[in-house]
Amino acid sequence: MTRSPGTPLPPPHERRRLREAGALTRARLAERVGVRPGTVRAWESGRRSPRGRNREAYAKLLAALAGPAGTAGDAERGAGAGARESVFARQKEEGTAVVTVRLEKPARRGAVVPEASAFAQAPPPAAPRREPVPDGHEGTAGLTPAQAFDALYAFCAPALVRQAYLLTGRRDLARESVERAFQRAWDRWPEVARDPDPAGWVRAAAYEWALSPWHRWRRHDRRAEPPPPDADDRALLDALLRLPPPYRRTLLLYDGVGLGLPETAAETEASTRAAAGRLTYARESVAALLPELSDPDELHRRLAELASTGRLRAAEPPEVRGGSERRARFWTRAAVAFTVALIGTTALTLRTAPTRYEPPVPAGETVRGVPPRVAPGPLSEERRELRDRLREELPGGPERLAPQTR
């Protein structure tokens, strides 16, 4: 009886190419095989070779990624993840407001593979149920504002949570930043819906909230958060957090998200030269701590892998919209209560205020010539005896003093 040969294992450089073509990070591939991400990194670099059951599972997974089915699935995922910009336009026809959604593919810079990036937005969601429209408007039926907001949230929120995690290193703050950004977007939805780049609008709001210096005064933000399990991921996160916030944001937008230098400068509110200087300084600082990340493409891949290890999940769109509406109701009621209190105080002031002029009371003056107040002197012997008799007789009973004749 002969033993059948196992599944052939491709060379190290081919292993990495197949994983990236399948839109898998090292963490996800390690989870499927049942090993640590550092082990997968060692297999792809050639420092170690898989053995036993791990080798067979790893080889079968790579063979599946190299097959026709895997290639078709990769192409489909890449086409879905390549759409980055969404444009929301509001149309009005005969008094009926309709919102339509159009998704466009961006012009990516460099040789960055979009499908291998954890920063790519989710594929466009399935078309939601249309709301009924009056007769004669069937041709203009589109998305309602709530449906358009949910589509934008499902398209951008997962990637924004990962980006905010790289900016702050805190999972709770990353989720909070994205939720607050989308709540602001829902509060100003007519403005955001007409914006040429609503995804960029929300991203800028999320970054501003995540990098706000006021978070350091909150008690729950002072507690330490567990770092990533892998040593390389911890080193990269520490290198990012050592950068000043503007430099960290510039590096994430250019080498992580893939924006061009003018777009990065515009979003960070800096000139193109200043953005280029920040990017150069950030790259040099990271390369000084991690020399293997001097290549921008390798830095992009490592940022994507670090973002995907956080296991971050965004809240549901109805929950975010509900929080925005509750916050709006709270501040509306607070404004109404303050206005009522101000009106009541003004009315009380008008009711109790004098209606005519009353001159002020002049200050007191010193009166001269008044004799000083003199205390009574000591009692004589006769008055002392009379006082003693009165104290003894009066409280005792029916005796009365009567005048005596001499």
C-alpha positions as CSV (number, residue, x, y, z in Angstrom):
1,M,0.0,0.0,0.0
2,T,1.6,3.3,-1.1
3,R,0.9,6.6,0.6
4,S,-0.6,9.3,-1.7
5,P,1.5,12.5,-1.9
6,G,0.1,15.5,0.0
7,T,-1.1,18.8,-1.6
8,P,1.9,20.6,-3.1
9,L,3.0,23.8,-1.3
10,P,4.0,26.8,-3.4
11,P,7.2,28.7,-2.7
12,P,7.2,31.5,0.0
13,H,6.8,34.5,-2.4
14,E,3.9,32.7,-4.1
15,R,2.2,32.0,-0.8
16,R,2.0,35.7,0.0
17,R,0.8,36.6,-3.5
18,L,-2.0,34.0,-3.3
19,R,-3.1,35.3,0.1
20,E,-3.2,38.9,-1.1
21,A,-5.0,38.0,-4.3
22,G,-7.6,36.2,-2.1
23,A,-8.1,39.4,-0.1
24,L,-7.0,37.7,3.1
25,T,-4.9,39.2,5.9
26,R,-2.4,37.1,7.8
27,A,-4.7,37.2,10.8
28,R,-7.7,35.8,8.9
29,L,-5.6,33.1,7.2
30,A,-4.0,32.1,10.5
31,E,-7.5,31.8,12.0
32,R,-8.6,29.5,9.2
33,V,-5.5,27.3,9.5
34,G,-5.5,27.4,13.3
35,V,-2.1,29.0,13.9
36,R,-0.9,32.5,15.0
37,P,-0.4,35.4,12.5
38,G,3.3,35.4,13.3
39,T,3.6,31.8,12.1
40,V,2.0,32.7,8.8
41,R,4.4,35.6,8.4
42,A,7.3,33.2,9.0
43,W,5.9,30.7,6.4
44,E,5.6,33.5,3.8
45,S,9.1,34.8,4.5
46,G,10.6,31.3,4.2
47,R,12.1,31.3,7.8
48,R,9.9,28.4,8.7
49,S,8.1,25.6,6.9
50,P,4.7,24.2,7.9
51,R,4.5,20.6,9.0
52,G,1.9,17.9,9.7
53,R,-1.7,18.9,9.7
54,N,-1.0,22.6,9.5
55,R,1.0,22.1,6.3
56,E,-1.9,20.1,4.7
57,A,-4.5,22.7,5.7
58,Y,-2.3,25.6,4.6
59,A,-1.6,23.9,1.2
60,K,-5.3,23.2,0.6
61,L,-6.2,26.7,1.4
62,L,-3.6,28.1,-1.0
63,A,-4.7,25.7,-3.7
64,A,-8.3,26.9,-3.2
65,L,-7.2,30.5,-3.6
66,A,-5.3,29.6,-6.7
67,G,-8.2,27.8,-8.3
68,P,-10.7,29.2,-10.8
69,A,-13.4,29.6,-8.1
70,G,-11.1,31.6,-5.9
71,T,-10.0,33.8,-8.7
72,A,-13.7,34.6,-9.6
73,G,-14.5,35.3,-6.0
74,D,-11.5,37.6,-5.7
75,A,-12.5,39.5,-8.8
76,E,-16.0,40.0,-7.4
77,R,-14.7,41.1,-4.0
78,G,-12.2,43.5,-5.7
79,A,-14.9,45.0,-7.8
80,G,-17.1,45.6,-4.7
81,A,-14.4,46.9,-2.5
82,G,-13.0,49.2,-5.3
83,A,-16.0,51.5,-5.1
84,R,-14.9,54.2,-2.5
85,E,-16.8,57.3,-3.3
86,S,-20.5,57.7,-2.9
87,V,-22.6,60.6,-4.1
88,F,-26.0,61.3,-2.7
89,A,-28.1,63.7,-4.6
90,R,-31.6,64.9,-3.7
91,Q,-34.2,65.3,-6.4
92,K,-37.5,67.1,-6.3
93,E,-40.2,66.6,-8.8
94,E,-43.7,68.0,-8.3
95,G,-43.4,68.3,-4.5
96,T,-42.1,64.7,-4.0
97,A,-38.5,64.6,-2.5
98,V,-36.6,61.5,-3.7
99,V,-33.0,60.6,-2.8
100,T,-30.9,58.5,-5.2
101,V,-27.5,56.9,-4.6
102,R,-24.7,56.6,-7.1
103,L,-21.5,54.6,-6.4
104,E,-18.4,55.4,-8.4
105,K,-15.0,53.7,-8.6
106,P,-12.1,55.8,-7.4
107,A,-8.8,56.4,-9.2
108,R,-6.4,54.6,-6.8
109,R,-2.8,55.9,-6.8
110,G,0.3,53.7,-7.0
111,A,0.3,49.9,-7.1
112,V,-1.8,49.4,-3.9
113,V,-4.1,46.5,-4.3
114,P,-7.6,47.6,-3.0
115,E,-9.0,44.2,-2.3
116,A,-6.1,43.4,0.0
117,S,-6.7,46.4,2.1
118,A,-8.7,46.4,5.3
119,F,-9.4,50.1,4.7
120,A,-11.7,49.4,1.7
121,Q,-15.3,50.1,2.3
122,A,-17.9,47.4,2.3
123,P,-19.5,46.5,-1.0
124,P,-22.6,48.5,-1.9
125,P,-25.6,47.0,0.0
126,A,-28.5,45.5,-1.7
127,A,-31.2,47.9,-2.9
128,P,-33.6,48.4,0.0
129,R,-37.3,48.3,-0.3
130,R,-38.7,51.3,-2.1
131,E,-41.2,53.5,-0.4
132,P,-44.6,54.0,-2.1
133,V,-44.9,57.2,-4.1
134,P,-48.0,58.9,-5.4
135,D,-49.5,58.1,-8.7
136,G,-47.6,59.5,-11.7
137,H,-44.2,59.4,-9.9
138,E,-43.2,55.8,-10.3
139,G,-40.3,56.8,-12.6
140,T,-38.7,59.0,-9.9
141,A,-39.0,56.5,-7.0
142,G,-35.7,56.5,-5.0
143,L,-34.3,56.1,-1.5
144,T,-35.7,57.9,1.4
145,P,-33.3,59.9,3.6
146,A,-33.1,57.1,6.2
147,Q,-32.4,54.5,3.5
148,A,-29.7,56.6,1.9
149,F,-28.1,57.2,5.3
150,D,-28.1,53.5,6.1
151,A,-26.5,52.8,2.7
152,L,-23.7,55.4,3.4
153,Y,-23.2,53.9,6.9
154,A,-23.0,50.3,5.7
155,F,-20.6,51.5,2.9
156,C,-18.2,53.5,5.1
157,A,-18.6,52.6,8.8
158,P,-16.6,49.3,9.0
159,A,-13.5,50.8,7.3
160,L,-13.7,54.1,9.4
161,V,-13.8,52.1,12.7
162,R,-10.5,50.4,11.7
163,Q,-8.9,53.7,10.6
164,A,-9.9,55.4,13.9
165,Y,-8.4,52.5,15.8
166,L,-5.0,53.2,14.1
167,L,-5.4,56.9,15.0
168,T,-6.1,56.3,18.6
169,G,-5.1,52.8,19.6
170,R,-8.4,52.5,21.5
171,R,-11.3,50.3,20.3
172,D,-14.0,52.1,22.3
173,L,-12.9,55.5,21.2
174,A,-12.8,54.3,17.6
175,R,-16.4,53.1,17.7
176,E,-17.5,56.3,19.5
177,S,-15.8,58.5,16.9
178,V,-17.5,56.8,14.0
179,E,-20.9,56.9,15.7
180,R,-20.6,60.6,16.6
181,A,-19.5,61.4,13.0
182,F,-22.5,59.7,11.5
183,Q,-24.8,61.3,14.1
184,R,-23.5,64.7,13.0
185,A,-24.1,63.6,9.4
186,W,-27.7,62.6,10.2
187,D,-28.3,66.0,12.0
188,R,-27.0,67.8,8.8
189,W,-28.3,65.2,6.3
190,P,-29.5,67.8,3.7
191,E,-26.0,69.3,3.6
192,V,-24.2,65.9,3.6
193,A,-26.6,64.5,0.9
194,R,-25.6,67.3,-1.4
195,D,-21.9,67.0,-0.7
196,P,-19.8,65.7,-3.6
197,D,-17.9,63.4,-1.2
198,P,-20.2,62.4,1.7
199,A,-17.7,59.6,2.6
200,G,-14.9,62.2,3.0
201,W,-17.2,64.4,5.0
202,V,-17.9,61.7,7.5
203,R,-14.3,60.6,7.6
204,A,-13.1,64.1,8.4
205,A,-15.6,64.3,11.2
206,A,-14.6,60.9,12.6
207,Y,-10.9,61.8,12.6
208,E,-11.6,65.2,14.3
209,W,-13.5,63.5,17.1
210,A,-10.9,60.7,17.5
211,L,-8.0,63.1,17.7
212,S,-9.7,65.6,20.0
213,P,-7.4,66.5,23.0
214,W,-10.3,66.7,25.4
215,H,-10.6,62.9,25.6
216,R,-7.6,62.8,27.9
217,W,-9.7,64.3,30.7
218,R,-12.3,61.5,30.6
219,R,-11.8,58.8,33.2
220,H,-12.6,55.8,31.0
221,D,-10.1,57.0,28.4
222,R,-7.3,56.9,31.0
223,R,-7.5,53.2,31.5
224,A,-5.0,51.1,29.6
225,E,-6.3,48.9,26.7
226,P,-5.0,45.5,25.9
227,P,-2.5,45.7,23.0
228,P,-2.6,43.5,19.9
229,P,-1.5,39.9,20.5
230,D,1.2,39.9,17.9
231,A,4.6,41.5,18.7
232,D,5.0,43.0,15.2
233,D,1.5,44.6,15.4
234,R,2.3,46.0,18.8
235,A,5.5,47.5,17.5
236,L,3.8,49.2,14.6
237,L,1.0,50.5,16.8
238,D,3.5,52.0,19.2
239,A,5.3,53.6,16.3
240,L,2.1,55.2,15.0
241,L,1.1,56.5,18.4
242,R,4.5,58.2,18.9
243,L,3.8,60.4,15.9
244,P,2.1,63.8,16.5
245,P,-1.6,63.6,15.6
246,P,-1.4,65.7,12.4
247,Y,1.5,63.5,11.1
248,R,-0.3,60.3,12.1
249,R,-3.4,61.5,10.2
250,T,-1.4,62.4,7.1
251,L,0.3,59.0,7.1
252,L,-2.9,57.1,7.5
253,L,-4.7,59.1,4.7
254,Y,-1.9,58.8,2.2
255,D,-0.4,55.3,2.9
256,G,-3.4,53.7,4.4
257,V,-6.5,55.0,2.7
258,G,-4.7,55.8,-0.5
259,L,-5.6,59.4,-1.0
260,G,-3.5,61.6,-3.2
261,L,-1.3,64.3,-1.7
262,P,-3.6,67.3,-2.7
263,E,-6.6,65.4,-1.2
264,T,-4.6,64.6,1.9
265,A,-3.5,68.2,2.3
266,A,-7.1,69.5,1.9
267,E,-8.5,67.0,4.4
268,T,-5.9,67.9,7.0
269,E,-6.3,71.6,6.3
270,A,-2.7,72.1,5.4
271,S,-0.8,73.1,2.3
272,T,0.5,70.5,-0.1
273,R,4.1,71.3,0.9
274,A,3.3,70.9,4.6
275,A,1.5,67.7,3.9
276,A,4.5,66.3,2.0
277,G,6.8,67.3,4.9
278,R,4.5,65.6,7.4
279,L,4.4,62.5,5.3
280,T,8.2,62.4,4.9
281,Y,8.7,62.8,8.6
282,A,6.2,60.2,9.5
283,R,7.6,57.7,7.1
284,E,11.2,58.3,8.4
285,S,10.0,58.0,12.0
286,V,8.3,54.7,11.4
287,A,11.2,53.4,9.3
288,A,13.7,54.3,12.1
289,L,11.8,52.0,14.5
290,L,10.8,49.4,12.0
291,P,13.3,49.3,9.1
292,E,11.3,46.7,7.2
293,L,8.5,49.2,6.7
294,S,10.6,51.7,4.6
295,D,8.7,50.5,1.5
296,P,5.4,52.3,1.2
297,D,3.6,49.3,-0.2
298,E,4.8,47.1,2.7
299,L,3.7,49.9,5.1
300,H,0.2,49.9,3.5
301,R,-0.1,46.1,3.9
302,R,1.0,46.2,7.5
303,L,-1.4,49.0,8.3
304,A,-4.2,47.0,6.7
305,E,-3.3,43.9,8.7
306,L,-3.0,45.9,12.0
307,A,-6.4,47.4,11.4
308,S,-8.0,44.0,10.7
309,T,-6.7,42.5,14.0
310,G,-8.8,44.8,16.1
311,R,-12.0,42.8,15.5
312,L,-14.0,46.0,15.6
313,R,-17.7,46.1,14.8
314,A,-19.7,49.2,14.1
315,A,-23.2,49.7,15.5
316,E,-26.3,49.2,13.5
317,P,-27.6,52.2,11.4
318,P,-31.0,52.5,13.2
319,E,-29.2,52.7,16.5
320,V,-26.9,55.5,15.3
321,R,-29.9,57.4,13.8
322,G,-31.8,56.9,17.0
323,G,-28.9,58.2,19.1
324,S,-28.7,61.3,16.9
325,E,-32.4,61.9,17.2
326,R,-32.3,61.5,21.0
327,R,-29.5,63.9,21.3
328,A,-31.3,66.4,19.1
329,R,-34.4,66.1,21.3
330,F,-32.4,66.5,24.5
331,W,-30.7,69.7,23.3
332,T,-34.0,71.0,21.9
333,R,-35.7,70.5,25.3
334,A,-32.8,72.0,27.1
335,A,-32.9,75.1,24.9
336,V,-36.7,75.4,25.4
337,A,-36.2,75.0,29.2
338,F,-33.5,77.7,29.2
339,T,-35.7,80.0,27.2
340,V,-38.6,79.5,29.5
341,A,-36.4,80.2,32.5
342,L,-35.0,83.3,30.9
343,I,-38.5,84.6,30.1
344,G,-39.7,83.8,33.7
345,T,-36.7,85.7,35.2
346,T,-37.3,88.7,32.9
347,A,-41.0,88.7,33.8
348,L,-40.3,88.5,37.6
349,T,-37.7,91.4,37.2
350,L,-40.3,93.5,35.4
351,R,-42.9,92.7,38.1
352,T,-40.8,93.6,41.1
353,A,-38.8,96.5,39.6
354,P,-39.7,100.0,40.8
355,T,-41.8,102.1,38.4
356,R,-40.5,105.5,39.5
357,Y,-37.1,106.9,40.5
358,E,-36.2,106.5,44.1
359,P,-33.2,108.5,45.2
360,P,-30.6,106.4,47.0
361,V,-30.4,106.7,50.8
362,P,-27.5,109.1,51.7
363,A,-24.7,107.8,53.8
364,G,-24.8,108.3,57.6
365,E,-23.2,111.4,59.2
366,T,-21.6,111.7,62.6
367,V,-23.6,113.8,65.1
368,R,-21.6,115.8,67.5
369,G,-22.5,117.2,70.9
370,V,-24.4,114.2,72.2
371,P,-23.2,113.2,75.8
372,P,-21.7,109.8,76.0
373,R,-23.8,107.0,77.4
374,V,-23.1,106.4,81.1
375,A,-23.5,103.1,82.8
376,P,-25.3,103.0,86.2
377,G,-23.1,103.3,89.3
378,P,-22.8,101.0,92.3
379,L,-25.9,100.6,94.6
380,S,-25.9,102.2,98.0
381,E,-26.4,100.3,101.2
382,E,-30.1,101.2,101.5
383,R,-30.9,100.2,97.9
384,R,-29.1,96.9,98.4
385,E,-31.2,96.1,101.5
386,L,-34.4,97.1,99.6
387,R,-33.4,94.8,96.7
388,D,-32.8,91.9,99.1
389,R,-36.2,92.4,100.7
390,L,-38.0,92.5,97.4
391,R,-36.3,89.3,96.3
392,E,-37.4,87.6,99.5
393,E,-40.9,88.8,99.9
394,L,-42.4,89.2,96.5
395,P,-42.1,85.6,95.2
396,G,-43.3,84.2,98.5
397,G,-47.0,84.9,98.9
398,P,-49.8,87.3,99.5
399,E,-47.9,89.9,101.4
400,R,-48.2,93.4,100.1
401,L,-46.1,96.4,100.7
402,A,-48.0,99.1,102.5
403,P,-46.8,102.6,103.2
404,Q,-45.8,103.3,106.8
405,T,-46.6,106.5,108.7
406,R,-44.1,108.0,110.9
